[in-house]
Every structure is written in C-alpha cells, then in structure tokens.
Amino acid sequence: MSHETDQTTSTPGTIWVGVDGSSGSHAAVRYAAHAAQALDLGVHLLHVIPIDMAMSPMFPLVPEDMEPVAHRLLAEASQRAAEIVPADRVTSSLHHGQRTRSLVEASGRARLLVLGRARRSTVERLLTGSVATGVAARSDGCVVVVPADWQAPDEQLHVVVGVKDPEHCADLALRAVRLAADRGGRVTFVHVWDLPWQYDDQSSSLDREWTERARAAVDAGLQEVLALHRDVPVQLRVLRGQAARVLQDQAATADLLLLARRGHLLPRGHLGGTARALLREGTCPVEVVPPADASSDGGDLVVEEGGQETAPGRGAPLPV
C-alpha cells in the first residue's frame, strides 16, 4: 500500500494531477490548471515514488533516496501551475507505493484526475505498458489523459462524446453538457456502428435503415438529460465504421473526447479496446468516466448527480 511522506492539504473538489517530470506530465499540469481556473477549483499535484522499481544489487537504493528528485519535480510542477492559477490554490503530495494503485486511490479523492501521455514509440509502449490505461480501467472517478503536445483552446470548449449504448448514456451526456455549460462550449455526440466485412454486401442495403434506427435510439437516450441544459449547442452524428478510427477522426479538432467505462462482471479493471486505443493514440485529451456505481463517494463527481435530478419533458430531435 502507498503512503504519503509529505503533503500540503488539498480540499474536496480539487483537480489532481499525476506528476512524473515527462513532457506529458507538463501538459497534464497545464490542462489541470486551465480547468481549475475555469471552474474556480484548486490543483493538487501528486508524485509517486514507485516501490516496485528494478534495483541493482550492486547499488542498493531505498525509496527515500529518490525524494530530493521527487521534491524538485513537484516544485517545478507547482511553479508551472501557479503561472495559470493563484499559487495559494496549488497543493502537492509525495507518495511511496505502486504507481497505478496510488493513482487509482487518488481518483476517489479528486474531482478529476489528470494524467499525461508522453511521446513514446510503439516498442516502448509494448515493453512498459501504460500506467494511464491501468488507472482509467480501475478508477473510482473521472480520469483524463492529456497528450504531450496539448495546447489550451483559444475558442469555446468543444466536447466530443462517444456513445456506445443509448440506454445507458445519461451520466456521460450529463457530464458532457455540464462541462460545456460551465465553459461556454458545445457538444458533439457520436455513435458508431459497423458489421464484420463478411457482411458488406448485405449491410450496404441496410445502411440508411440502420443509421436512422440508431439515431432514433440515441436521440431517445439523450433528450431527458439535454433538456436540463437547452442553452448548450448540441449535435448528434451516427456513423458507420471502426469505432476507434471514427472517434479519432471526429475528435481531431476537439478539445476533449469523453468516453464511458461500461460496467462489467468484474468490479474493476475492464477497459474496452476502443478506449484503450484512444487513450494511447488520441490527438486530444481523452476522459474516461466510470460507471455510476464505481465510486463509493460520488459527492465530488458530476456524473453521480444525474440520478438526483428530474428532467422536464422530451426536447426536439437533435440536429444532424
């Protein structure tokens, strides 16, 4: 289990950031600071000294030996965050533990957990895996993964939402429209369907019918939530193709791609192939929203508030 060696107090509603000194980490700090500034929140920086590092028997080290470097990384990240938000709203902590587990624990205490994705080759990813993917698969709260080349948007926030299951998209839709409402933005909902290539001849004659049926189903699943925020511009697109590729294309110019982590027989640890691919290769920040029952304490999570509201009647169909 992880433990803290140093901490400056964070408060509920704080955006947490995993800090490791990489280019992705720098982008994550900037992303979190801009989000905190827009939402009037604080930023809490977390560095985890891993207890499972490979050590040489010839040069034995203990985690405490890494603390000077860890404190320097946190100080540099604090300075970077304080360029965007007031310094008194930036806090930090240093943990010893297994990195994925420590960040998963942090996700349950954060309004949002932000992680960076550094530039790495495919070979490096195969050899080392991804802490961000492991955290997103098991987190109690929302996790956003930010690419190293992220820049703050100059215009209104554009959120793209991948809708897989129209019957269980209310929490995801609610988070998307609230983010857009808080930051003066717009939302594009994207539903993707496809059939295996062996059925191309048959499905070509059904394209229009299937697309219309999918549009009607997604529209029905979204309208009650969207009626709560009629002032947010919304668009719905129903497209055929490979899900990860289509969502990547649709989010190419977006500021945030929002995906849901569906419930699973296992309590934690499941993330679909589409989400994994987009977390690894996404050109914009990708946020993964856990199932509504994933968190034991949903007070800080916007998605947990959806069940407490009663929406007015259905709105008009969404524009194409």
Number of C-alpha atoms within 10 A of each C-alpha: 9 17 12 14 11 11 14 11 10 20 15 12 19 24 25 31 32 25 27 19 18 15 15 22 24 27 26 31 29 24 25 29 29 19 21 23 16 13 13 13 21 25 34 28 28 25 23 25 23 17 15 11 11 8 10 8 7 6 6 8 13 10 15 11 11 13 17 9 12 22 16 12 19 22 14 15 24 21 13 17 27 18 11 17 22 13 15 9 20 25 21 22 19 21 23 21 19 17 22 20 18 23 31 21 18 21 25 21 25 25 25 27 30 30 32 28 26 19 14 9 8 11 9 11 12 9 8 9 12 16 16 24 22 19 25 32 23 23 28 27 33 26 30 27 29 31 26 20 14 19 13 12 11 6 9 12 20 23 24 28 28 27 25 17 14 17 12 16 20 22 21 26 27 22 21 28 27 20 21 22 18 12 15 17 21 21 25 22 23 22 23 20 16 15 12 9 8 8 10 12 9 10 16 9 10 12 15 11 11 16 18 13 13 18 22 15 14 25 21 16 19 26 20 19 25 25 16 18 16 12 14 20 18 20 15 21 19 19 18 15 13 14 21 19 15 18 22 19 13 18 25 15 13 19 21 24 30 24 26 25 24 19 15 11 6 7 10 16 14 16 20 11 11 16 24 18 14 22 26 20 14 24 22 23 26 27 26 25 26 27 21 23 12 20 19 10 13 18 14 18 22 19 23 21 15 18 11 7 9 10 15 12 11 14 16 9 14 19 10 10
